Amino acid sequence: MSTKTFAVRRLLLALSLSSLMQAYAAPVTPGVFKGTWAGPAVRTLPGPGPALGQTLEQYFADLKTGPRTPSRKHVLVLGGSRGFVHDSIPAAMAGVWKWGEDSGLWDADLHTDFVLINGGGGQAMHAGFQPKGLRDFDAVVVASAEGEWELSAAQRAAFLDFVRSGKGLVVMHAGLSANHGWRDYIDMIGAEQVGHPFNTLEHPVVPFSLINENRNFPATAFLPATFVKQDELYTLRNWSRNDVEVLLSMDRSRMDMKAAGDEVPPDGDIPVTWIKHYGKGRVFASSLGHTKEAFSDPEIVRMYSEAIKWVLQLSGGEPQLNRAAGESR
């Protein structure tokens, strides 16, 4: 090797090391304006530091750390509405996080985008929870993320496969009004919102008489046989009692179905909450939860927190299909 070539290589190496060190140097600041200590000249990282050419992401992916607290389930919460933005979304998302913390059963990752709806993830993590895709999660909660999500074909396939493989899905309120152009999504969640004729601009929330059709299921066992909730509830299409078990339904004997005209089905059978299987996965859906106040209602809170436990397979209960409308068990 010539002296000139060797000198050039040393210069390139020095420049590379300089660039690497600059990446971890302390940020430019106005200088010391309180106290006397200016801080370290170079920020240090745990461990030996990245190898030459190694990114921070690669470094932390391989970094061996000490033990953490026992692993919990991981729940991805999607609150990025692409339609009407409900004021209940922050309350619902925060609720899912809090219920997991209070119970110690799951950690929640809160997102208003859909970047984690992909088939990636599943690798070991050594520096906290840094998810890359659906393989890093045990369940998804759709917190009124209505509208068309505009997922790619690969993202759609990954989401369907995620639930079908045995993972969980909870759909809150306007999640029933998402992806109207995606038939497989509607089939997976069990129904499609087509309106809310009992609610108006003058009366955005009204009292609904509801029937508890399953007082043995964890998410509804604590509710009375019949009760009233103030909310905005949906009429639905593309659903069948052959495919879902209805847990809560509108009490048609106490609702003025005729006033809604053709905005309600002729038989007046309107589910409010239901469960189903999608492949090996568990799905829970409900139109309850229009307002932020709903997530201060202890019964709604308990219903949805028990629903998350169920889709995570932390509690029992299997859907019983083909029951007649209003038939309780």
C-alpha positions in Angstrom: 0.0 0.0 0.0 1.4 3.4 -1.0 1.9 6.1 1.6 -0.6 8.2 -0.2 -3.3 5.5 -0.2 -2.7 4.8 3.5 -3.0 8.6 4.3 -6.3 8.8 2.3 -7.7 5.8 4.2 -6.7 7.3 7.5 -8.4 10.5 6.6 -11.6 8.7 5.6 -11.6 6.8 8.8 -11.1 9.9 10.8 -13.9 11.7 9.0 -16.2 8.7 9.7 -15.4 8.7 13.4 -15.8 12.4 13.5 -19.3 12.2 11.9 -20.2 9.4 14.3 -19.1 11.3 17.4 -20.9 14.4 16.1 -24.1 12.4 16.1 -23.9 11.9 19.8 -22.4 15.3 20.7 -24.3 17.6 23.0 -26.7 19.8 21.1 -25.9 23.4 20.3 -27.2 25.5 23.1 -27.1 29.2 24.0 -24.4 28.4 26.5 -24.4 28.3 30.3 -27.0 30.7 31.7 -27.7 29.1 35.0 -25.1 27.5 37.3 -21.5 27.0 36.2 -21.5 23.5 34.7 -21.7 23.3 30.9 -22.5 19.6 30.9 -20.5 16.8 29.2 -18.8 17.6 25.9 -20.1 14.3 24.4 -23.3 12.5 25.2 -22.6 8.9 26.1 -24.8 5.9 25.4 -25.2 2.7 27.6 -22.9 0.0 26.6 -19.8 0.1 24.4 -21.4 2.4 21.8 -22.3 1.8 18.1 -19.8 0.2 15.9 -18.5 2.1 12.9 -21.4 2.4 10.4 -24.0 1.1 12.8 -27.2 3.1 13.3 -28.7 3.8 16.7 -31.7 1.6 15.8 -29.3 -1.3 15.0 -27.3 -0.7 18.1 -30.3 -0.7 20.5 -31.8 -3.7 18.7 -28.7 -5.8 19.7 -27.9 -4.2 23.0 -28.2 -6.6 25.9 -29.8 -5.1 29.0 -30.7 -6.2 32.5 -34.1 -7.8 33.3 -37.3 -5.7 33.2 -40.6 -6.2 35.0 -42.6 -9.2 34.0 -43.9 -9.0 30.4 -47.5 -7.9 29.9 -49.7 -8.2 26.9 -49.4 -5.5 24.3 -52.4 -3.6 22.9 -52.3 -1.3 19.9 -54.9 1.5 20.2 -55.9 3.2 16.9 -57.5 6.6 17.3 -56.7 8.3 14.0 -60.1 9.2 12.6 -60.3 9.9 8.9 -63.9 11.1 9.2 -65.8 12.8 12.0 -63.4 13.3 15.0 -65.3 12.2 18.1 -64.4 14.0 21.3 -64.5 10.5 22.9 -61.3 9.4 21.1 -58.8 10.8 23.6 -60.8 9.6 26.5 -61.1 6.1 25.0 -57.4 5.9 24.2 -56.4 7.1 27.6 -58.9 4.7 29.1 -57.4 1.7 27.4 -53.9 2.7 28.7 -55.2 3.3 32.3 -57.2 0.1 32.5 -54.1 -1.8 31.5 -52.0 0.0 34.1 -54.5 -0.4 36.8 -55.0 -4.2 36.2 -51.3 -4.8 35.4 -52.5 -7.0 32.4 -51.4 -5.0 29.4 -49.5 -2.1 28.1 -51.1 0.1 25.5 -49.4 1.9 22.6 -51.5 4.8 21.4 -51.5 5.9 17.7 -53.3 8.2 15.5 -51.7 6.8 12.4 -51.7 3.3 10.9 -48.0 2.7 10.3 -47.9 -0.3 12.7 -50.6 -2.1 10.7 -48.1 -4.2 8.9 -46.8 -7.8 9.0 -43.5 -6.8 10.7 -42.3 -7.1 14.2 -41.7 -10.1 16.4 -38.0 -9.6 17.0 -36.5 -9.4 20.5 -36.3 -6.0 22.0 -33.6 -4.9 24.4 -34.2 -1.3 25.1 -37.9 -1.0 26.0 -40.9 -1.6 23.8 -40.2 -0.4 20.3 -42.8 -2.1 18.0 -42.3 -2.5 14.3 -45.5 -4.1 13.3 -48.5 -6.3 14.4 -46.4 -9.2 15.4 -45.4 -7.1 18.5 -49.0 -7.0 19.7 -51.6 -9.2 21.2 -54.7 -7.2 20.3 -55.9 -4.0 18.5 -58.5 -1.6 19.8 -60.1 0.7 17.3 -61.1 3.8 19.3 -63.7 5.4 16.9 -61.1 5.6 14.1 -63.8 6.1 11.4 -63.4 6.8 7.7 -61.3 5.1 5.1 -57.9 4.2 6.5 -56.3 3.9 3.0 -54.2 0.9 3.9 -52.1 -0.8 1.2 -53.0 -4.3 0.1 -50.2 -5.7 2.2 -51.4 -3.8 5.3 -54.9 -5.1 4.8 -53.7 -8.6 4.5 -51.6 -8.2 7.6 -54.5 -6.9 9.7 -56.8 -9.7 8.7 -54.1 -12.3 9.3 -53.3 -10.8 12.7 -56.8 -11.4 14.0 -57.4 -14.6 12.1 -54.2 -16.1 13.6 -55.7 -15.9 17.1 -55.1 -12.3 18.2 -57.8 -9.9 19.6 -59.8 -7.0 18.2 -62.1 -4.5 20.1 -64.1 -2.0 18.0 -65.4 1.0 19.8 -68.3 3.1 18.5 -67.3 4.8 15.2 -64.9 2.0 14.4 -68.1 0.5 13.0 -68.1 3.4 10.5 -64.6 2.7 9.2 -63.5 1.3 5.9 -66.9 1.1 4.2 -65.1 0.2 1.0 -63.3 -2.7 2.5 -65.6 -5.7 2.6 -63.2 -8.0 4.6 -63.0 -5.4 7.4 -66.7 -5.3 7.7 -66.9 -9.1 7.7 -64.2 -9.3 10.4 -65.8 -6.8 12.8 -69.3 -8.2 12.2 -71.4 -5.3 11.0 -71.4 -1.9 9.2 -72.8 1.4 10.4 -75.4 2.9 8.1 -76.9 5.7 10.3 -78.1 6.9 13.7 -81.7 7.9 13.0 -82.7 8.2 16.7 -80.2 11.0 17.2 -80.5 14.5 15.7 -78.6 17.8 15.8 -80.9 19.0 18.5 -80.5 15.8 20.4 -77.1 14.3 19.6 -77.4 11.9 22.5 -80.7 10.4 23.7 -81.7 7.6 26.1 -81.8 4.1 24.6 -83.6 1.2 26.2 -81.3 -1.8 26.0 -81.7 -5.6 26.5 -78.9 -7.6 28.0 -79.0 -10.8 26.0 -76.1 -12.5 27.8 -75.8 -12.0 31.6 -73.1 -14.7 31.8 -70.5 -13.0 29.5 -67.7 -11.1 31.4 -68.3 -7.8 29.7 -72.1 -7.8 30.3 -72.6 -10.0 33.3 -72.8 -7.1 35.7 -75.4 -5.2 33.7 -79.2 -5.5 34.4 -81.5 -7.5 32.2 -82.9 -4.2 30.8 -81.4 -0.8 31.3 -81.1 2.7 29.7 -78.0 4.4 28.3 -77.7 7.9 27.0 -75.7 7.7 23.8 -75.7 7.8 20.0 -76.3 4.3 18.7 -76.2 3.0 15.2 -78.3 1.1 12.8 -76.3 -1.6 11.0 -76.2 -3.7 7.9 -74.1 -6.6 6.8 -74.6 -8.5 10.0 -76.3 -11.8 10.9 -77.1 -13.6 14.1 -75.6 -16.6 12.3 -72.2 -14.9 12.5 -72.3 -13.0 15.8 -73.6 -13.4 19.3 -75.5 -10.3 20.3 -74.8 -9.3 23.9 -76.8 -6.0 24.0 -79.6 -4.9 21.7 -82.1 -2.1 21.4 -85.4 -2.8 23.1 -87.7 -2.4 20.2 -90.8 -2.5 22.4 -89.6 0.7 24.0 -88.3 2.4 20.8 -90.3 4.3 18.2 -89.1 2.3 15.2 -91.9 3.6 12.9 -90.7 7.2 13.3 -87.3 6.2 11.8 -88.9 4.9 8.6 -86.7 2.9 6.3 -83.6 4.0 8.3 -84.2 0.9 10.6 -84.5 -2.7 9.5 -88.1 -4.0 9.0 -87.7 -6.5 11.9 -86.4 -3.8 14.2 -83.5 -6.1 15.3 -80.6 -3.7 16.1 -77.6 -5.1 17.9 -75.6 -2.7 20.1 -72.8 -5.0 21.4 -71.7 -8.4 20.1 -68.9 -10.9 20.0 -67.6 -13.3 17.3 -64.7 -15.3 16.1 -62.6 -14.4 13.1 -60.5 -17.4 12.4 -58.9 -18.2 15.7 -59.2 -14.6 16.9 -61.8 -13.0 19.2 -63.7 -9.9 18.2 -65.7 -7.6 20.4 -67.7 -4.6 19.0 -70.1 -2.1 20.4 -71.7 1.2 19.2 -71.6 2.5 22.7 -69.2 5.4 23.4 -70.1 8.4 21.3 -69.1 11.0 23.9 -66.2 11.5 26.1 -68.6 11.3 29.1 -69.3 7.7 28.2 -65.7 6.8 29.3 -66.5 8.2 32.7 -69.4 5.8 33.1 -68.3 3.0 35.3 -70.4 0.5 33.4 -69.0 1.5 30.0 -65.5 1.4 31.4 -66.0 -2.1 32.9 -67.6 -3.4 29.7 -64.7 -2.3 27.5 -62.0 -3.3 29.9 -63.6 -6.8 30.3 -63.8 -6.9 26.5 -60.1 -6.3 26.1 -59.4 -9.1 28.7 -61.6 -11.4 26.7 -60.0 -10.7 23.3 -56.6 -11.2 25.0 -58.0 -14.6 26.1 -57.5 -13.7 29.7 -61.2 -14.6 30.4 -63.5 -17.3 29.1 -66.8 -17.3 27.1 -67.4 -18.4 23.6 -69.9 -17.0 21.1 -73.2 -18.8 20.9 -74.7 -18.2 17.4 -78.2 -18.4 15.9 -80.0 -17.2 19.0 -83.3 -15.4 18.3 -83.6 -11.7 18.8 -84.1 -10.9 22.5 -83.4 -14.4 23.6 -81.3 -14.2 26.7 -79.0 -16.7 28.3 
